[in-house]
Amino acid sequence: MVDETREAGATVSLVARRRGVSPNQLFTWRRLAEQGALAATQAEEEVVPASAFRAQQDMIRELQRLLGKKTLETEILKEALEVATDSKKRPLRLLSLPRDSSR
């Protein structure tokens, strides 16, 4: 319908009357089309409410925050394991070395 309003000799009121739609509604659709709001429907993509989109963005941010926290915890535990492993190896090396030079 929006494309019909752009044809030569057509007016929004005429197209709206022909299609049984309020002219105000057709004007709104035309304005939205000019702003690019109909691009998702032309690309046959799913359109979701803005509130659902914001909720998904919030969830992604929260998951990224938790992932960062877990990554930091993993790094701390790796460092602690390295320190613990090194401290266990040192005394064993000292015990395995001969105490006097005669051996």
C-alpha distance (Angstrom), angle and dihedral (degrees) to the residues before:
residue distance angle dihedral
M1 . . .
V2 3.79 . .
D3 3.81 90.1 .
E4 3.81 89.8 50.5
T5 3.82 90.3 58.7
R6 3.82 89.0 59.7
E7 3.80 95.1 54.7
A8 3.80 118.9 106.9
G9 3.80 112.4 -85.0
A10 3.82 94.2 10.2
T11 3.77 124.6 120.5
V12 3.77 129.9 -166.3
S13 3.80 91.0 -116.5
L14 3.80 92.8 50.7
V15 3.81 93.9 49.0
A16 3.80 91.6 44.8
R17 3.83 91.6 51.6
R18 3.80 91.7 46.7
R19 3.82 92.0 50.2
G20 3.80 96.8 39.8
V21 3.81 94.6 -117.1
S22 3.77 129.8 130.8
P23 3.82 111.0 -99.9
N24 3.81 89.1 -133.4
Q25 3.81 90.0 57.4
L26 3.79 91.8 49.6
F27 3.82 90.8 48.4
T28 3.82 88.3 52.2
W29 3.81 91.8 50.0
R30 3.79 90.5 48.2
R31 3.82 91.7 50.8
L32 3.82 90.8 48.2
A33 3.79 90.8 49.6
E34 3.80 90.7 52.3
Q35 3.81 89.4 51.4
G36 3.81 91.1 52.1
A37 3.78 95.7 -110.3
L38 3.80 91.9 132.5
A39 3.81 95.0 55.3
A40 3.81 93.2 98.2
T41 3.78 92.6 53.7
Q42 3.79 92.1 47.2
A43 3.82 89.5 52.4
E44 3.82 88.5 49.4
E45 3.81 90.8 -122.2
E46 3.77 123.3 149.7
V47 3.78 113.2 -96.2
V48 3.80 117.3 -145.9
P49 3.79 130.6 -173.3
A50 3.80 115.6 -93.5
S51 3.82 90.1 -120.4
A52 3.83 91.1 57.6
F53 3.80 89.9 47.6
R54 3.82 91.4 51.2
A55 3.82 90.6 47.7
Q56 3.80 89.9 53.1
Q57 3.81 90.9 48.7
D58 3.81 90.1 51.3
M59 3.80 90.5 49.8
I60 3.81 91.3 50.0
R61 3.81 91.2 50.6
E62 3.81 90.7 49.9
L63 3.80 92.1 49.0
Q64 3.81 90.6 48.6
R65 3.81 89.5 51.0
L66 3.81 91.5 50.5
L67 3.79 91.6 46.2
G68 3.79 90.3 52.3
K69 3.79 90.7 49.6
K70 3.82 92.3 49.6
T71 3.81 91.1 46.8
L72 3.79 90.1 53.6
E73 3.81 91.2 47.9
T74 3.81 89.9 50.4
E75 3.80 91.9 51.9
I76 3.82 91.2 49.3
L77 3.81 91.2 50.1
K78 3.82 91.8 48.1
E79 3.80 90.5 52.8
A80 3.80 91.2 47.3
L81 3.81 90.2 50.6
E82 3.81 91.1 50.8
V83 3.80 91.1 50.5
A84 3.81 91.5 47.4
T85 3.81 92.5 47.6
D86 3.80 92.4 48.1
S87 3.81 92.5 49.1
K88 3.83 90.9 51.4
K89 3.82 93.0 49.7
R90 3.80 96.0 50.1
P91 3.80 97.8 63.0
L92 3.81 91.0 44.4
R93 3.79 91.3 54.2
L94 3.75 90.9 49.8
L95 3.79 92.0 50.8
S96 3.80 93.5 48.2
L97 3.81 94.3 54.2
P98 3.82 115.9 91.5
R99 3.77 112.9 -103.3
D100 3.73 97.0 -143.9
S101 3.78 130.0 33.7
S102 3.85 94.1 -121.0
R103 3.78 93.0 82.8
